[in-house]
Amino acid sequence: MVYESAQIFPHKNGGWRGQLSYKDDAGKWRKKTKVLASKGKREALKELEAWRAEMEQAAQGATISYAQPENVGEFVAQHIDTLAASQSAQLSTLSAYRSILQSHIAPCLGSIPYRDLDADTAQAWVNDMAGDGYAPSTVRKAFNLLKAAYTGAVNRRVIPYNPLEAVKVPKLVTKDPNALDMQQRARLLAYLDIAGATPINAAIRVALLTGMREGEICGLRWKDVDLKACVLRVRNVIGRDGGKTYEKEPKTGGSRRDIPLPPELVALLKGRRADMVEECLEAGVPLTLDMYVFGKIDGRYLAPHTLWREWKAISNSLGLMGTEGRPPTFHDLRHTFATVAIISGVDIKSVSSILGHKNVAMTLNIYASADAEAKRRAMENVSRTMMDTPKPAEILQIKKTGTDNL
């Protein structure tokens, strides 16, 4: 691993933030960031270079045995280990990769000498997965992992070509957002009003009114909530690594964002803060800004799985059903926010920014057809405007002469 660029930037809390840039096995630019301990610029640059050397040394150590794997299973396992050593992937991603290797790659291709894998064998493997009923997304994830390992080997000149380049994979089936319609939203909001602002209920309302992801809500700290400026900042996420959870930074720069708070949420969060202050007083501990908004006063955060489980129980008890005829997941509250925002006339750029999407195209691809009634109203408006176009006087003076002259 070679970090082709190393830079420092002023940090919002003072001091400096280091950034290392590199190209992954697919040739795409990636970056890693770290808050530096040094306060002076010269010391920060020295710390940056030391960090760069440490990261490159760790990556080099993981690639020494690249020529050693005997088969595809070992080959892909070493690829995953390299990603882990170079910190090029999140823990949750690495866990998913290892699960894919064990479940889909190793049983079918694992014993084949990795240099002997050809396009026909790989294509048969892909076809078998599709034929066994696996979803196109599952097939593509397994294929992409295997292809990335071979792409890395090609880039290092270990093998002359990538046999996966000629393989065709199933097309992804795009599902429409399973949002809550007006009736289902009314039922949920009525329940939240009656049940009170418990941490779980408050988290549900935040998801519904901001479109925040499950892990973002669980990772929200009081230092990231500005009730005077009416804004919250997404700076931490609680991720999953198998059955474990951990705190991490948002996945992309777009996910790291500021979200304006409507008056309802300001009041809700003030109430939540007052409840935590009371709990702290009873326990004889101070409320600190590092405490999690929906966590415990002992510093523990609300686990995403707990939030998911509690939401599922509430949704089932209310008999909620999304617009696609499926019970709504917690993530469908995010879809509900986006759909309602677009129906309400919020410009797509603002919706994309609030959701933390990488770009507007991603938002359009997901939600452009989210509401049939909105499209119907749009077509009626276009038709009305078209038909109201003034007609030239000479056209109006033309007399009907009969069908014989047509």
Residue pairs with C-beta under 8 A, 6 or more apart in sequence:
1 22
1 55
1 56
1 59
1 60
1 63
1 82
1 86
1 88
2 22
2 56
3 20
3 21
3 22
3 52
3 55
3 56
4 21
4 22
4 23
5 19
5 20
5 21
6 18
6 19
6 20
6 21
6 48
6 49
6 52
7 18
7 19
7 21
7 48
8 16
8 17
8 18
8 19
8 36
8 41
8 44
8 45
8 48
9 16
9 17
9 19
10 16
10 17
11 17
11 35
11 36
14 39
15 35
15 36
15 37
15 38
15 39
15 44
16 35
16 36
16 38
16 39
16 41
16 44
16 48
17 33
17 34
17 35
17 36
18 33
18 34
18 35
18 36
18 44
18 47
18 48
18 51
19 31
19 32
19 33
20 31
20 32
20 33
20 51
20 52
20 55
21 29
21 30
21 31
22 29
22 30
22 31
22 32
22 88
23 29
23 30
24 30
24 88
25 79
25 148
25 149
25 151
25 152
25 155
26 148
26 151
27 155
30 88
32 55
32 87
32 88
33 249
34 51
36 44
36 47
36 48
36 51
37 47
38 44
38 46
38 47
55 86
55 87
58 85
58 86
58 87
59 82
59 85
59 86
61 85
62 78
62 81
62 82
62 84
62 85
62 86
63 82
63 156
65 78
66 78
66 153
66 156
66 158
67 158
68 74
68 78
69 75
69 77
69 78
69 114
70 113
70 114
71 110
71 111
71 112
71 113
71 114
72 105
72 106
72 109
72 110
72 111
72 112
72 113
72 114
72 117
72 146
73 101
73 105
73 106
73 109
73 110
73 111
74 114
75 114
75 149
75 153
76 101
76 105
76 106
76 145
76 146
76 149
77 101
79 145
79 148
79 149
79 152
80 94
80 97
80 98
80 101
82 88
82 152
83 89
83 93
83 94
83 97
84 94
89 97
90 239
90 248
90 251
91 239
91 241
91 246
91 248
92 239
92 240
92 241
94 241
95 240
95 241
95 242
96 141
97 145
100 141
100 142
100 145
101 145
104 129
104 134
104 138
104 142
105 142
105 145
105 146
108 125
108 128
109 117
109 121
109 122
109 125
109 146
112 121
114 153
115 159
117 150
117 163
118 163
119 163
119 164
119 165
119 166
119 167
121 163
122 146
122 163
122 164
122 167
123 166
123 167
123 168
126 139
126 143
126 167
126 168
126 169
126 170
129 138
129 139
129 142
130 136
130 139
130 170
135 173
136 169
136 170
136 171
136 172
136 173
137 172
137 173
139 169
139 170
140 169
140 170
140 172
143 164
143 167
143 169
146 164
147 162
147 164
147 165
147 167
150 159
150 162
150 163
150 164
151 162
151 164
153 159
153 162
154 160
154 161
154 162
174 365
175 324
176 323
176 324
176 369
176 370
177 323
177 324
177 332
177 335
177 336
177 338
177 339
177 366
177 367
177 370
178 322
178 323
178 324
178 326
178 328
178 329
178 332
178 335
179 322
179 323
179 328
179 332
179 335
179 336
179 338
179 339
179 340
179 370
180 188
180 320
180 322
180 323
180 328
180 332
180 333
180 336
181 323
184 320
184 321
184 322
184 328
185 208
185 336
185 340
187 318
187 320
188 204
188 208
188 318
188 320
189 208
191 314
191 318
192 201
192 204
192 205
195 201
197 205
197 268
197 271
197 272
197 275
199 272
199 294
199 295
199 302
200 294
200 302
200 307
200 310
200 311
200 314
202 268
202 269
202 272
202 294
203 217
203 218
203 294
203 302
203 307
204 311
204 314
204 330
204 333
205 264
205 265
205 268
206 212
206 217
206 265
206 268
207 214
207 217
207 330
207 333
207 334
207 337
208 333
208 336
208 337
209 262
209 264
209 265
209 337
210 232
210 259
210 261
210 265
210 337
210 354
211 333
211 334
211 337
211 338
211 341
211 354
211 355
212 220
212 234
212 259
212 334
213 237
213 331
213 334
213 356
214 304
214 307
214 308
214 330
214 331
215 237
215 238
215 239
215 240
215 304
216 234
216 236
216 237
216 250
216 255
216 356
217 294
217 302
217 307
218 237
218 238
218 292
218 294
218 295
218 301
218 302
218 303
218 304
218 307
219 235
219 236
219 237
219 238
219 247
219 292
219 301
220 232
220 234
220 236
220 292
220 293
220 294
221 235
221 236
221 289
221 290
221 291
221 292
221 293
222 273
222 287
222 288
222 289
222 290
222 291
222 292
222 293
223 289
223 290
224 232
224 233
224 234
224 235
224 236
225 232
225 233
225 269
225 293
226 232
226 233
227 261
227 266
227 269
227 270
227 273
230 260
230 261
230 262
230 263
230 266
231 258
231 259
231 260
231 261
232 258
232 259
232 261
232 269
233 257
233 258
233 259
234 250
234 255
234 256
234 257
234 258
234 259
234 356
235 249
235 250
235 256
236 247
236 248
236 249
236 250
237 247
237 248
237 249
237 250
237 251
237 255
238 245
238 246
238 247
238 248
238 301
238 302
238 303
238 304
239 245
239 246
239 247
239 248
240 304
240 305
245 301
245 303
245 304
245 305
247 301
249 256
250 256
250 257
250 356
252 356
252 358
254 353
254 356
254 357
254 358
254 359
255 356
256 356
257 353
257 354
257 356
259 354
261 269
269 293
272 293
272 294
273 287
276 287
276 291
276 297
277 287
279 297
280 286
280 287
280 297
283 297
285 297
287 297
290 299
291 297
291 299
292 299
292 300
292 301
292 302
294 301
294 302
294 307
295 301
295 302
307 330
308 329
308 330
311 329
311 330
312 327
312 329
312 330
315 327
315 328
316 327
320 327
320 328
321 327
321 328
322 328
322 332
322 335
328 336
334 355
335 366
335 367
335 370
337 355
338 351
338 355
338 363
338 366
338 367
338 370
339 367
339 370
339 371
341 350
341 351
341 354
342 348
342 351
342 367
342 370
342 371
342 374
343 370
343 371
343 373
343 374
348 360
348 363
348 364
349 360
351 363
351 367
352 359
352 360
352 362
352 363
355 363
357 363
369 375
